[in-house]
């Protein structure tokens, strides 16, 4: 298994490159900004980027996903629950993407946005059980993602409650690799530590610990921070919608 984590500061976010060293094939998740670091990281590892995955249609930055996929000759992957105006590989809940000895299982986890997916990763040379989950802006260290950027806050919170239950069903040892950390506008109580485990979040993440749906919704819609500047325009651009059409 090859795994690289890219920490970004403007905007605050995290991207990942991971894959099978033996088969020299990898994926990049939630790329931001200049695509060259991802291409260089793959080249340094002697790997080819096979998939470029966006966990959701972002509202805080312009995605580099399509540009990276084009440059690498890779498939650009998004949830089948979105209707982008450009070609992409649509994936649904439970779908598996092969990367040699590494398997990628898609989990549909709406809430932060209706189309959000998480990426559950297994390295079969290590074990048959999952190793880590790339959680985007659904589950981050210390908090969960805000729920009003693409839907009503309460409806998003209800969706997120069900998604959280799906993540709680994962074994406690599964590592959590989130899409953001402290300073991101997509959460309220985020830690500066850019990784965790399901078990640790069950013990220390106040939002993740709530078991009652009504209490969860009240918690999630309280103290919502200001939205990212031009969030609607950024989501539209990442969806391939022109300014005139928007």
C-alpha positions in Angstrom: 0.0 0.0 0.0 1.2 3.5 -0.9 -0.5 6.4 1.0 0.3 10.1 0.7 -1.5 12.9 2.6 -1.5 16.4 1.2 -2.4 19.2 3.8 -3.7 22.4 2.3 -3.9 25.8 4.0 -5.8 28.0 1.5 -8.4 26.6 1.5 -7.9 24.4 4.5 -8.4 20.8 3.3 -6.7 17.4 2.8 -6.1 15.4 -0.3 -4.9 11.8 -0.6 -3.0 9.6 -3.0 -3.2 5.8 -2.3 -2.9 2.6 -4.1 -1.2 -0.7 -4.8 2.5 -0.5 -5.1 2.8 -4.0 -6.6 0.4 -3.2 -9.4 1.6 0.4 -9.7 -1.9 1.8 -9.8 -3.4 4.5 -7.5 -6.2 6.9 -6.8 -6.3 10.5 -5.8 -9.1 11.8 -3.6 -10.3 15.5 -3.3 -7.4 17.2 -5.1 -7.0 20.9 -4.6 -5.1 23.6 -6.5 -2.1 22.7 -8.6 -2.3 19.2 -10.1 1.5 18.8 -10.4 2.2 17.6 -6.8 -0.2 14.7 -7.4 1.3 13.8 -10.7 4.8 14.0 -9.2 3.9 11.9 -6.2 2.5 9.2 -8.4 5.6 9.4 -10.7 7.9 9.2 -7.7 6.2 6.1 -6.5 6.3 4.5 -10.0 2.5 4.5 -10.1 -0.2 5.5 -12.6 -3.3 7.4 -11.4 -6.3 5.3 -12.3 -9.1 7.1 -10.5 -9.5 10.7 -9.4 -12.4 10.9 -6.8 -14.2 13.8 -5.4 -16.1 12.9 -2.3 -18.7 15.6 -3.0 -19.3 18.7 -5.0 -17.3 21.2 -3.0 -18.5 24.6 -2.0 -15.4 26.1 -0.5 -12.9 25.7 -3.4 -12.7 24.9 -7.1 -12.0 21.2 -7.5 -8.9 20.1 -9.4 -10.5 16.7 -10.0 -11.4 17.0 -13.7 -8.1 18.7 -14.6 -6.1 16.0 -12.8 -8.1 13.2 -14.4 -7.6 14.6 -17.9 -3.8 15.1 -17.3 -3.4 11.6 -15.9 -5.7 9.8 -18.3 -7.7 8.7 -15.3 -11.4 8.2 -14.6 -13.1 11.1 -12.8 -15.3 9.6 -10.1 -18.3 11.2 -8.4 -21.5 9.9 -6.7 -24.3 8.7 -9.0 -26.5 11.0 -7.0 -25.3 14.1 -8.8 -26.1 15.2 -12.4 -23.0 17.0 -13.6 -23.0 18.5 -17.1 -19.7 16.7 -18.0 -18.7 13.1 -18.4 -17.7 11.2 -15.2 -17.7 7.7 -13.7 -20.8 7.5 -11.5 -20.6 5.3 -8.5 -23.2 4.1 -6.0 -23.4 2.8 -2.5 -21.5 -0.5 -2.1 -19.7 -0.2 -5.5 -16.1 -1.5 -5.5 -13.3 0.1 -7.5 -10.3 -2.2 -8.1 -6.7 -1.0 -7.6 -4.7 -4.2 -7.8 -4.5 -5.7 -4.3 -6.2 -2.6 -2.9 -10.0 -2.4 -3.1 -12.1 0.8 -2.7 -15.7 0.4 -1.5 -18.0 3.4 -2.0 -20.3 4.4 0.9 -23.0 6.9 0.1 -23.1 9.2 3.1 -25.4 12.2 2.4 -25.7 15.0 4.9 -22.9 17.5 4.4 -24.2 17.4 0.8 -26.8 15.0 -0.7 -24.3 13.4 -3.0 -21.5 12.9 -0.5 -19.6 9.6 -0.5 -16.9 8.1 1.8 -14.2 5.7 0.5 -13.5 2.5 2.5 -10.1 1.1 1.7 -8.8 -2.5 2.1 -5.3 -3.8 1.4 -5.8 -7.5 0.7 -2.0 -8.1 1.2 -2.5 -7.0 4.8 -5.9 -8.3 5.7 -9.4 -8.9 4.4 -10.8 -6.3 6.8 -10.9 -2.6 5.9 -7.9 -0.5 6.9 -9.1 3.1 6.7 -11.9 5.2 5.5 -11.6 8.5 3.6 -14.5 10.5 5.1 -14.4 13.8 3.2 -16.5 16.3 5.0 -18.9 13.8 6.6 -16.7 12.8 9.6 -13.8 14.9 10.6 -11.6 14.7 13.7 -13.7 16.3 16.5 -16.9 17.1 14.5 -19.1 16.4 11.6 -19.6 18.4 8.4 -22.1 21.3 8.3 -25.4 20.4 6.7 -26.9 23.5 5.0 -24.6 24.2 2.0 -26.6 22.2 -0.5 -29.9 21.5 1.3 -31.9 22.7 4.2 -30.0 22.5 7.5 -32.5 20.2 9.2 -33.0 17.9 6.3 -29.3 17.6 5.8 -28.9 16.8 9.5 -31.4 14.0 9.3 -29.6 12.6 6.3 -26.3 12.9 8.2 -27.7 11.1 11.2 -28.3 8.0 9.0 -24.9 8.3 7.4 -23.2 8.5 10.8 -24.9 5.3 11.8 -23.3 3.6 8.8 -19.8 4.8 9.8 -20.4 3.8 13.4 -21.0 0.2 12.2 -17.3 0.1 11.0 -14.9 -1.6 13.4 -13.3 0.8 16.0 -9.8 0.1 14.6 -10.6 1.5 11.2 -8.6 4.7 10.7 -10.4 7.9 9.8 -8.7 10.1 7.1 -10.8 13.2 6.8 -11.1 15.8 4.1 -10.4 18.8 6.4 -8.9 19.8 9.8 -9.0 22.9 12.1 -9.5 26.1 10.2 -11.9 24.7 7.6 -15.2 26.4 7.2 -17.0 23.0 6.9 -16.9 22.2 10.6 -17.2 23.9 14.0 -15.0 22.0 16.5 -12.4 20.5 14.2 -9.1 19.2 15.6 -5.7 20.2 14.1 -4.9 16.5 14.1 -5.6 15.3 10.5 -6.4 11.6 11.3 -8.1 9.5 13.9 -10.0 6.2 14.3 -13.7 5.3 14.4 -13.2 4.2 18.0 -11.6 7.5 19.0 -14.3 9.6 17.4 -16.9 7.5 19.2 -15.3 8.5 22.5 -14.3 12.1 21.9 -16.4 13.6 19.0 -19.6 15.2 20.6 -21.6 15.1 17.4 -20.6 11.6 16.5 -21.6 10.3 20.0 -25.2 11.5 19.8 -27.6 8.5 19.5 -31.0 10.3 19.4 -32.0 11.7 16.0 -33.9 14.8 17.4 -31.0 15.7 19.7 -28.6 15.2 16.8 -30.5 17.5 14.6 -30.7 20.2 17.3 -27.0 19.9 17.8 -26.1 20.2 14.1 -28.3 23.2 13.3 -27.0 25.2 16.3 -24.1 27.7 15.9 -23.7 27.2 12.2 -20.7 29.3 11.1 -20.9 31.7 8.1 -21.0 30.0 4.7 -17.9 30.0 2.6 -17.8 33.1 0.3 -19.7 32.5 -3.0 -20.5 28.9 -1.9 -23.3 28.5 -4.4 -21.2 29.8 -7.3 -18.4 27.5 -6.4 -20.7 24.4 -6.2 -22.2 25.4 -9.6 -18.7 25.7 -11.1 -17.7 22.3 -9.8 -20.9 21.0 -11.3 -20.0 22.3 -14.7 -22.7 25.0 -14.6 -21.7 28.2 -16.3 -22.3 31.6 -14.6 -24.9 32.5 -17.2 -26.8 29.2 -16.6 -26.5 29.5 -12.8 
